[in-house]
Structure formats: C-alpha cells, structure tokens
Amino acid sequence: MKFEDFKAGSWVQQYQYKSFAPIPINQEWNWEDPVINTLLERASRALAELDAFTLIVPDVDLFIQMHITKEANNSSRIEGTQTQMDEAVLEAEQLSPEKRDDWGEVRNYIQAINEAIDELDRLPLSNRLLKHTHAILMQGVRGENKTPGEFRVSQNWIGGSGLNDAAFIPPHQSEVPELMGDLEMFWHNENINVPELVRIALSHYQFETIHPFLDGNGRIGRLLITLYLVNKGLLRKPSLYLSHFFERNRGSYYDALTRVRQSNDVTHWVRFFLSAVIETANKGKETFERILVLRQEIDALTLSYGKRAENVQILMRSLYRRPAITANEAAKLLDVSHQAASALLKKMVSDRNGTYLSFFGCPCVATSARAMDLDWTSSL
C-alpha cells in the first residue's frame, strides 16, 4: 500500500449511528515523500544514540525506574489526572485524600509498564500481553468496572457525552477481534519490508482508531510504542516514551490522528510520529549526559563523608530510583537509629547549598535537588 493511495476505512451504519471501520494494516507499505526518508534516517540515528547511553550510564536501571515514573505521570495527565511529578514519587499516606485516586492511576501505570517489560523477556509482543497490562492498569481505579483485561464487547466513543454527539466512533465491537488480530500479525510479519519505526507509527494510529478497550486506550496505545521498540531490539532498555511530546503537542497529536481518518493523510501522521521520536530521543540523550555529570559530582562529594560515605551511597542509590525518602525510611534502609538517619539527611540537604538534597516543601520528605535541576518532569 502506497501512502499516497491510502484509504483509511469507511463509515458503517449501525442502528442509530455510524462507526468507523479502518482497513487492515498487515501489508506492504511504501511512499514517495522524500521527507519521510530523511526523518526516518534521523529518527533511527537518534534512537540508536539514546540506546547507547543505556550501556554507559552506571546503574542505569535505577534511572530507568524514574523514567518510567515520569512516563506514567505524563501519560496519565493526558487522560485528565492531576498528579504532579513530585506527588507521583510519594506514598499514598503522604498525600491528601482527594489526590489519592489520581495517584493510584499513576502507580498502576508504573506497575503495568514494569510487568510488561519483564514479560517481554519471555514472550513476544502480543494482544495477550496488552490485555494483561490493561488489567493491571485498571485495577482499583476509575474504569475498573469496564472489563479490565478484555477487549470490549460494546460500542465506545471518543469525545461528547454519547454516540449522538461523539467526536469519533471506533469500529463496532464485533470487528475488534479481527482488527486486533491483523495488528498483531503486522508486528511480526517478516514477509513484508517495512521499517520498524514506520510499523510502530502505523500501529499506534491503528490501535487508537480501533480503541479495543472500553477505557485506558490512550495509555496502552502509548505504552505499545515502547514495548514494540524493546521487543524488536531497537532499545535495550525502555528509555523512550513519547507521552510528554504528545502532551505538549496535544492539539497537533489529535489532529494528526484525525487527519488520517478524515482525509486519508497517513503521510502527515508518520511525519509527526518520526519528529516526536527525534525530539524525544535527543532530549533523552541530553539528560543521560547530565546524569553522568551528576553522578561524578555526587561520587566525589560522597568521599568527604568519611565513615558515613557508604550510607550516603546507599541513600543515593535509593534516591536515584525514587527521589523521596523520610527519616524513618532512611533509618530502616540503613539499619541505624532515627536520630542518625535524620542527622545524615539534614547534612545532605545543607551540603553545598542542596547539591545533594532539598525538601519538597515538607520537612519529612527529602528529594535529590540536582535530579530536579535535571528537570525530570520534562527531560527523561
């Protein structure tokens, strides 16, 4: 299928509404647009350079966990949650009750990402994996009664209050199994020559158009991008997430998806997607570079703590993964008294005007100030 000849699908009359039936995408794809070739080359190079950093950053898995927390927060915010990045790293009891529901959605997403990535070590990307991930995402939060872990068996819609005023009505539920089966075959079809980044660009569009779940489609669809890149070996670690780019360019993101369905303009969508990969990968590289500088500075400063240097190293490893800790948690982690842990945290807070730690405006919670200087909420 040539992009320039692409027909996105057709509107199908149902009882009192029309749903959109996209064409299957498991086929050969090509294009005439030279801009796509240029963007594809740049995106592939940026992705490879980002991936290389995961081999040279010490204890990279600690930072990947923070990366995952940021992705969970950004992706959930697109869907309307109000949890801030500093709140996402806290425990539920440290938040006011009215914020805990949104916090729960973010925490579910973190768990869903981690389990999905672990599962890829044993199984290839599949609809079964997406269903399992969806079940984790929806447990105990809004949408938990909307058949978590199962493709929908009723009609859904996007925008509006119902089918009569919806902005978009995805395919009828009877079409979902076949369309998702076609999508899964597309991921693994070795008989067609389609670059992996183009495959996942088309796959993300198709997934969001099918909208196979009653709720949570946006988050699963964005996570699909990272799962695909890891599954295909383009990334050794889950180090690229596009949610922040999509959130900052929300209008353009939705417009690009809509233009495919309304105007068959898949070229515009693929351009937009590849541009997102380029910008996000480049920003990720810059953050990894700053992480390396941060680690060198902190390692040098730690030596000045003498006998307490080992405890500082343990604390910092914990803070790299989750940049918030109470004195009680530190005491338990280090197996020291509350007084000793509190004294060490206070010294780390004051050291070099907060090079190590500062407070989140709360005396019981300390966080890595330099990590915040690196702007975890807009970089990694």
Summary of the structure (lengths in Angstrom):
residues: 380
radius of gyration: 22.6
end to end distance: 35.6
largest distance: 75.7
contacts: 1213
relative contact order: 0.14
helix: 63%
strand: 6%
